[in-house]
Amino acid sequence: MLDQNGNDDDTKIAKVFGKLMALLSVRDRSVHEARCRLQKSAYQQSVIDEVLQRAISSGLLDDQRFAADYINSKLRSGWGSLRIEQELKRFGIDCARLPDYPDAYFDERRQINRAIAALSRHRSHARNQYQAKYRYLAQKGYPPDIVAAALQDDGLADTPS
């Protein structure tokens, strides 16, 4: 069936698929993110749904792959689990539905070591170093128990002074 511009369904699908491929050529995306980006381009919802279904079934879009890559990337950047989970929600990813989550990514000792490494790169002239470092790690998304352990391992007292 032709629309008002003279395009048939196959032409519409090809156009939306081309847009999706352009998005994916920049970086991997979640299904939710791809859907939102295509909707902003004012494509017909039924065409978007068809293109996304084809992309999922062919493996071009895969939320588990996206999440694993995203988590590993952000871990290398020094992010903590809370911030990563918050960002994944923004991408439409439910962490509870990921296989082996959080155990496959967030071993307690490794998180503490990453937090300590982040502290080693952080310079502060604050009078209360405990509070400054605690705030810094919390902003990076580390859970309170990991922050406390990292600060203790870093030689700071258990209680703020």
SVG drawing of the C-alpha trace seen along z (x, -y; Angstrom):
<svg xmlns="http://www.w3.org/2000/svg" viewBox="-2 -22 49 38">
<polyline fill="none" stroke="black" stroke-width="0.4" points="0.0,0.0 1.3,-3.5 1.4,-6.4 0.8,-10.0 4.4,-10.3 4.1,-7.3 6.2,-5.0 5.1,-1.4 5.7,0.6 9.0,2.2 10.3,-1.3 9.4,-2.6 11.0,0.4 14.1,0.0 14.3,-3.7 13.8,-3.0 16.3,-0.1 18.8,-2.5 18.4,-4.9 18.8,-2.1 22.0,-1.0 23.4,-4.5 22.7,-4.6 24.4,-1.2 27.4,-2.2 28.3,-4.7 27.9,-2.3 25.8,0.6 22.4,-0.4 19.7,1.1 16.3,1.9 14.7,-0.9 17.3,-3.5 17.0,-2.5 13.2,-2.7 13.3,-6.1 15.7,-7.4 13.6,-6.1 10.4,-7.5 12.1,-11.0 12.5,-10.8 8.7,-10.5 8.5,-7.2 5.3,-5.2 5.2,-3.0 4.3,0.2 7.3,-0.2 9.6,-0.9 8.2,2.3 8.9,4.3 12.4,3.0 13.3,3.6 11.9,7.1 14.0,7.9 17.1,6.4 16.5,8.4 16.0,11.7 19.1,11.1 21.2,10.2 21.8,6.6 20.2,5.5 20.8,7.5 20.1,6.0 22.2,8.6 25.2,7.9 24.7,4.2 24.4,4.4 27.6,6.6 29.6,4.2 28.3,1.2 29.0,2.6 32.5,3.6 33.2,0.2 32.0,-1.7 33.9,0.5 37.1,-0.3 36.1,-4.0 35.9,-3.6 32.1,-3.6 30.4,-1.8 27.5,0.6 24.8,-1.9 25.7,-4.4 25.9,-1.7 22.5,-0.2 21.0,-3.7 22.3,-4.3 21.2,-0.9 17.6,-1.7 17.8,-4.8 18.6,-2.5 15.6,-0.4 17.7,2.5 16.4,4.3 19.5,5.6 17.5,8.3 16.9,10.0 20.5,10.2 22.1,13.6 24.5,13.9 23.9,10.3 25.5,8.9 27.8,11.7 29.5,11.9 30.5,8.2 30.6,7.0 32.8,9.1 33.1,7.3 37.0,7.4 37.3,6.2 34.8,3.3 36.9,2.3 40.1,2.4 38.5,0.3 37.3,-2.2 40.8,-2.4 42.2,-2.9 39.7,-5.7 40.8,-7.3 44.4,-7.2 43.5,-9.4 41.4,-11.8 43.0,-14.9 41.2,-17.0 42.3,-19.9 39.3,-19.5 39.9,-19.7 37.9,-16.6 39.4,-14.0 37.1,-11.3 34.0,-13.2 35.6,-14.4 36.6,-10.9 33.4,-9.4 31.4,-11.9 33.7,-11.3 33.2,-7.5 29.4,-7.9 29.1,-10.2 30.9,-7.5 28.2,-5.1 29.9,-2.9 27.6,-1.4 28.1,-2.6 29.7,0.6 32.2,0.6 33.0,-3.1 33.6,-2.4 35.8,0.6 37.8,-1.3 38.3,-4.3 39.4,-1.9 41.9,-0.2 43.1,-3.6 44.0,-4.3 41.2,-6.6 39.3,-6.1 36.0,-4.3 34.2,-7.5 34.4,-10.9 36.3,-13.5"/>
</svg>
